[in-house]
């Protein structure tokens, strides 16, 4: 077979479509999923459905859980957490942790609420929230890629500093005051029975999905997460690529802060902190759902709503608040454990 | 068992019977049997995917067989329930390359870890006793080193010998254990390989039975008494390599004749592609180099001679301290891989696992990373075309993979390397830089990789190949530039182009 084909100039396999041969080859070479692969991909989604059904049918929660009011609160509150989780997801694809996403959302909501209460126009308020997120993201990116501080340390330090800023700005009290009605109404009303905030989540989720799966940049992120050194050697500008993930993360977390103000009609200085853990847990768990072994958008959403249903159901059944801590903490650990296991399986 | 007879022949220390193992629909091993005699080096050979890694994993207890037994030291063990602990107990000692030692610790520490230090009842270590014992072990294995030396200070071959000594330190010389070496020379430079092989020969002559897994056939001829060949999971034959020719052994291994690639050495007359002058980077000083269209230029030299640094500098990985580079007559500033790629340079790094493979990503994604912006059109990534092109690349680059969606790690080493080469050649580079392009690759895939390089240069590219395998350089290059301590010491053409002459120039100062 290995004759030296001297005349054999390499066929140009650049982007230049060869029509008419996709069908056969596509079916011939595509990998069929085994039953186990289906199970791995959709088990989590199944769990979400089972949990929701369970709480709808169980006598303790059968009245309260499936009620329209509960579902609506559940969806809109967790739409905000889901956006924070998507913020954490982007650097996580590069295998870097952003622990400041919750704090950025908190910062954004405090500043947006007080700006709106002081009569700033709504669109400026929205820009302010997102802008603050981008600013913090830029500082994170600079420290991580230029100064070379470890990302966990950088973003943990940043989260603590931001908690200080939030406290200074709010005096530790919730910012209420005159938030324009049009703004807070948007946060509490529905279109076709679904909270408007959920539509915003859908738009952002599609955006992040598009970024990760349908742009060269997204491909670079997965490559970077798989092998940094090799990423550099295929010409990826690694510092820029990584730095940008923290800026995107900041912008998304800032947007989540704005939506939180719209939803609650006020800003609680503690709310950001409460986002961090479930958001990170969901981002980690995403590698165990929908596309096993890979951090992904759909998996993040499944994980967020699985945790939400579990927490809401348990609360309605009268279990004490600390049980939620058990659930979220265990979810974080199990998420990482599953991601490691599934990642390793893929290597075999 | 004729374990009482201690004659060279017939004294079997290990017998594997009817070992089978399937992964899903693939039968990795199908009723494989072989036996090993005392005091022999027994090579295990086969192309990629022949099942030899699976067999080794089963012997190590890392994987369990579906059926089969081994007899060792007169007792029989069922391989369906083998574990690493049971394998060790039975008398199988494994040395994996560079995985089981601690470079920053002393030899004494390396020998004691896992085994335990000489210590008193309170757990205080008796350093003198530990050192004495280490010195005894070093003497027994004829390793010229001091117990207090850090492992990383030793040459790579000596480090491997320490690892072997560690595995065998508690086995007294009369016992009939088996030493299994899994590609111990894969990352060793040529002179080091000889050192290790002669050590193995000594151990075998002293009565040690050794199973030796390697891709390098020359070593089999040098050191192995017997060789067992596997192909597609089946036992082919156990032969005495000394009675066979190189081609004969390859044919048995691959099940077909692999045509040796010989380049027709002419003088490439094409236009100059690369013109580098006065390069300085790392150990390199004042290196001038040129390469023409259609030319394969070898870079020979020992470790530390700057052969890898030269390629890295041309690809913008290592900064150039001085010198100029021009490609196709245009002066290029190459400070990053991105700039090098824009100038038409491609680079296949030496360490595939560390520097080139995206193991978790699919084969298709691995193939397209160098050209992914080309698939991005009007805000859409054309994944269908990416898929179609991947299948075309499978054909034209001789890649054997189940599908372009399979993770890269599911491919054999040779096919992974072909994916990396294809990833670069699809860009139609002007200058192709390859560092140890056939490391850890079997004979069949090696010939295919040479063919791919040949095709690229006959398409008008120039190639630079750095290698510690001087045979390889002599065989496939038009011209070889020899580096020593960062300086070009020789340039060998046509008739002078022999592995020995490269080695001579590369070593000259050392031996003088």
Contacts between the chains, C-beta under 8 A, distances in Angstrom:
chain1	res1	chain2	res2	distance
A	1	B	256	7.9
A	1	B	448	7.9
A	2	B	258	6.5
A	2	B	259	5.5
A	2	B	261	6.7
A	2	B	447	4.5
A	2	B	448	5.9
A	2	B	450	7.8
A	2	B	451	5.1
A	3	B	259	6.5
A	3	B	451	7.9
A	4	B	261	6.2
A	4	B	263	7.9
A	4	B	451	6.3
A	4	B	454	5.4
A	5	B	451	7.5
A	5	B	455	6.4
A	6	B	454	7.7
A	6	B	458	5.3
A	7	B	458	7.7
A	8	B	455	5.1
A	8	B	458	7.1
A	9	B	455	7.3
A	9	B	458	6.7
A	9	B	459	4.1
A	9	B	460	7.7
A	10	B	396	7.0
A	10	B	425	6.1
A	10	B	426	7.9
A	10	B	428	6.7
A	10	B	455	5.7
A	10	B	456	6.2
A	10	B	459	5.0
A	11	B	392	7.3
A	11	B	396	5.1
A	12	B	428	7.2
A	13	B	389	5.5
A	13	B	392	5.2
A	13	B	393	5.5
A	13	B	396	6.5
A	13	B	426	5.0
A	14	B	371	7.0
A	14	B	374	6.6
A	14	B	426	6.9
A	14	B	427	8.0
A	14	B	428	7.5
A	15	B	371	7.1
A	15	B	374	4.4
A	15	B	375	5.9
A	15	B	382	7.4
A	15	B	385	6.3
A	15	B	389	7.2
A	17	B	385	5.8
A	17	B	388	7.5
A	18	B	388	6.6
A	18	B	392	7.1
A	21	B	388	7.2
A	22	B	384	6.6
A	22	B	387	7.8
A	22	B	388	5.3
A	25	B	388	7.1
A	25	B	391	4.9
A	26	B	387	6.8
A	26	B	388	7.7
A	29	B	391	5.7
A	29	B	394	7.8
A	29	B	403	4.9
A	29	B	404	6.4
A	30	B	403	5.9
A	30	B	405	6.7
A	31	B	402	6.4
A	31	B	403	4.1
A	31	B	405	4.8
A	31	B	406	6.0
A	213	B	381	7.7
A	214	B	380	6.5
A	214	B	381	4.6
A	214	B	383	7.9
A	215	B	376	6.7
A	215	B	381	6.3
A	216	B	372	4.4
A	216	B	373	4.9
A	216	B	375	7.6
A	216	B	376	5.1
A	216	B	381	7.1
A	219	B	365	6.7
A	219	B	368	7.7
A	219	B	369	6.9
A	219	B	372	5.2
A	219	B	381	7.7
A	220	B	369	7.9
A	220	B	372	7.6
A	222	B	361	6.3
A	222	B	365	7.4
A	223	B	358	5.5
A	223	B	361	6.5
A	223	B	365	7.5
A	223	B	369	5.6
A	226	B	358	4.2
A	226	B	359	6.6
A	226	B	360	4.8
A	226	B	361	5.3
A	227	B	354	7.8
A	227	B	355	8.0
A	227	B	357	6.6
A	227	B	358	5.2
A	227	B	359	7.1
A	229	B	354	5.9
A	229	B	355	5.1
A	230	B	349	7.9
A	230	B	354	7.6
A	230	B	355	5.5
A	230	B	356	5.1
A	230	B	357	6.4
A	230	B	358	6.0
A	231	B	358	7.9
A	232	B	317	7.7
A	232	B	337	6.4
A	233	B	315	7.6
A	233	B	317	6.8
A	233	B	337	5.8
A	233	B	347	6.5
A	233	B	349	5.9
A	233	B	355	5.6
A	233	B	356	6.7
A	234	B	337	7.3
A	234	B	369	4.9
A	234	B	370	5.3
A	234	B	423	7.4
A	235	B	336	7.9
A	235	B	337	4.6
A	235	B	338	4.6
A	235	B	340	7.8
A	235	B	341	4.6
A	235	B	370	6.9
A	236	B	369	7.8
A	237	B	336	7.6
A	237	B	338	6.2
A	293	B	360	6.5
A	294	B	360	7.6
A	343	B	360	6.3
A	346	B	360	5.8
A	346	B	407	4.9
A	346	B	409	7.1
A	347	B	359	5.8
A	347	B	360	6.9
A	347	B	407	6.8
A	347	B	409	4.3
A	348	B	409	7.3
A	348	B	410	7.3
